Amino acid sequence: MLIRPINQSDNKSLSVILREVLVEMQIPKIGSAYEDPELDDMFNTYQLPRSQYFVVQEGDRILGGAGISPLRDGDANICELQKMYFNKSLRGRGIGQKMIQICIDFAVKSDFDKCYIETMPNMIKAQKLYIKQGFKYIDSPLGNTGHNACPIWMIKEIR
């Protein structure tokens, strides 16, 4: 298994796997990452300053990923952990924990102080993972992610 920064050639397979997981998790297609236009061009989306997306590759297959980017319309010291989704074959293998650490390490090197994430109520295992990694629930959303269907908001102090 290989965890690495995204390449341009990953766009198509990554968009397929991310949408498959969103459907599997019963994430609403409206008001969530499902309708984000960047799902079809993740490579260019994460070429912005202080942004990076990491993919998980097993053999020649992309099976998921996670990224860090500045929180849109938010405090410049807050990043967002974005689009962390994995094919079911990766779940329960410690990949989520490893990906969060890789993303947080990148965020610290990029001079962020806090990391924000949004998720769904039915994603209980994900929430448990975030809590285990030091995220705490907050009462309202931050920034302008466009994901108004996501009613669970969390943040972590990283500095």
C-alpha positions as CSV (number, residue, x, y, z in Angstrom):
1,M,0.0,0.0,0.0
2,L,1.2,3.5,-0.9
3,I,0.1,6.9,0.4
4,R,1.3,9.7,-1.8
5,P,0.4,13.2,-3.1
6,I,-2.2,13.2,-5.8
7,N,-1.2,13.1,-9.5
8,Q,-3.1,14.4,-12.5
9,S,-3.6,10.9,-13.7
10,D,-5.5,10.0,-10.5
11,N,-8.5,12.3,-11.2
12,K,-10.8,9.9,-13.0
13,S,-10.4,6.9,-10.7
14,L,-10.5,9.1,-7.6
15,S,-13.7,10.8,-8.6
16,V,-15.3,7.3,-9.1
17,I,-14.2,6.0,-5.7
18,L,-15.2,9.1,-3.8
19,R,-18.7,9.1,-5.3
20,E,-19.1,5.4,-4.7
21,V,-18.3,5.9,-1.0
22,L,-20.6,8.9,-0.7
23,V,-23.4,6.9,-2.2
24,E,-22.6,3.9,0.0
25,M,-22.6,6.1,3.1
26,Q,-26.0,7.6,2.1
27,I,-24.6,11.1,1.9
28,P,-27.1,13.5,0.3
29,K,-26.2,14.4,-3.2
30,I,-27.2,18.0,-2.6
31,G,-25.4,20.1,0.0
32,S,-22.5,17.7,0.4
33,A,-19.2,16.8,-1.2
34,Y,-21.1,14.8,-3.8
35,E,-22.0,17.9,-5.8
36,D,-18.6,19.6,-5.4
37,P,-17.2,20.3,-8.9
38,E,-13.7,19.7,-7.8
39,L,-14.5,15.9,-7.5
40,D,-13.7,15.7,-11.2
41,D,-10.4,17.6,-11.0
42,M,-9.0,16.9,-7.6
43,F,-5.4,17.4,-8.8
44,N,-5.9,21.0,-9.8
45,T,-8.0,21.8,-6.8
46,Y,-5.2,20.9,-4.5
47,Q,-2.5,22.9,-6.4
48,L,-3.4,26.0,-4.4
49,P,-1.0,27.3,-1.7
50,R,-1.3,25.4,1.6
51,S,-3.3,22.6,0.0
52,Q,-2.5,19.0,-0.6
53,Y,-4.5,15.9,-1.3
54,F,-3.1,12.4,-0.5
55,V,-4.3,9.2,-2.2
56,V,-4.1,5.6,-1.0
57,Q,-3.0,3.3,-3.7
58,E,-3.0,-0.5,-3.4
59,G,-1.3,-2.1,-6.4
60,D,-2.5,0.0,-9.4
61,R,-5.8,1.0,-7.8
62,I,-6.7,4.2,-6.0
63,L,-8.8,3.3,-3.0
64,G,-9.4,6.6,-1.3
65,G,-7.7,9.7,0.0
66,A,-7.8,12.8,2.2
67,G,-6.8,16.4,1.8
68,I,-6.0,19.6,3.6
69,S,-6.8,23.1,2.3
70,P,-7.5,26.5,3.9
71,L,-11.0,26.8,5.2
72,R,-13.0,28.6,2.5
73,D,-14.1,32.1,3.7
74,G,-12.7,31.3,7.2
75,D,-9.9,32.3,9.5
76,A,-6.6,32.1,7.7
77,N,-5.2,30.0,10.5
78,I,-7.8,27.2,10.1
79,C,-7.5,24.5,7.6
80,E,-10.1,21.9,6.7
81,L,-9.6,18.1,6.5
82,Q,-11.4,17.4,3.3
83,K,-12.8,14.5,1.3
84,M,-11.5,11.7,3.5
85,Y,-13.2,8.7,2.1
86,F,-12.0,5.1,1.6
87,N,-13.1,2.0,-0.2
88,K,-14.5,-0.5,2.2
89,S,-11.5,-2.8,1.6
90,L,-9.3,-0.2,3.4
91,R,-11.6,0.3,6.4
92,G,-10.5,-1.1,9.8
93,R,-6.9,-1.3,8.8
94,G,-5.6,1.9,10.5
95,I,-5.5,3.9,7.2
96,G,-7.9,6.7,8.4
97,Q,-5.7,7.3,11.5
98,K,-2.5,7.3,9.3
99,M,-4.1,9.7,6.7
100,I,-5.3,12.1,9.4
101,Q,-1.7,12.2,10.8
102,I,-0.2,12.8,7.3
103,C,-2.7,15.6,6.7
104,I,-2.2,17.2,10.1
105,D,1.6,17.1,9.6
106,F,1.1,18.9,6.3
107,A,-1.2,21.4,8.0
108,V,1.4,22.2,10.7
109,K,4.1,22.6,8.1
110,S,1.7,25.0,6.3
111,D,1.4,27.1,9.5
112,F,-2.2,26.4,10.4
113,D,-3.2,26.5,14.0
114,K,-6.5,24.5,13.9
115,C,-8.1,21.9,11.7
116,Y,-11.8,21.8,11.0
117,I,-14.0,19.0,9.6
118,E,-17.6,18.4,8.8
119,T,-19.3,15.1,8.7
120,M,-22.7,13.3,8.8
121,P,-24.6,11.9,11.8
122,N,-24.6,8.4,10.4
123,M,-20.8,8.3,10.1
124,I,-20.4,7.1,13.7
125,K,-17.1,5.3,13.1
126,A,-15.6,8.3,11.4
127,Q,-16.6,10.5,14.3
128,K,-15.0,8.1,16.8
129,L,-11.8,8.2,14.7
130,Y,-11.8,12.0,14.7
131,I,-12.4,12.1,18.5
132,K,-9.6,9.6,19.0
133,Q,-7.3,11.9,16.9
134,G,-8.2,14.9,19.1
135,F,-11.1,16.6,17.3
136,K,-13.8,18.1,19.4
137,Y,-17.4,18.9,18.6
138,I,-18.4,22.5,18.0
139,D,-21.8,24.1,18.0
140,S,-21.9,25.7,14.6
141,P,-20.1,25.5,11.2
142,L,-17.1,27.6,10.3
143,G,-16.3,29.1,6.9
144,N,-18.3,28.5,3.8
145,T,-17.8,25.0,2.7
146,G,-21.1,24.8,0.8
147,H,-21.9,21.6,2.6
148,N,-25.1,22.6,4.4
149,A,-26.2,19.0,4.5
150,C,-23.4,18.2,7.0
151,P,-24.7,19.0,10.5
152,I,-21.7,17.7,12.5
153,W,-18.8,20.1,13.0
154,M,-15.5,19.4,14.7
155,I,-12.2,21.1,15.3
156,K,-8.7,20.2,16.5
157,E,-5.9,22.4,17.9
158,I,-2.8,21.5,16.0
159,R,-0.3,24.1,17.3
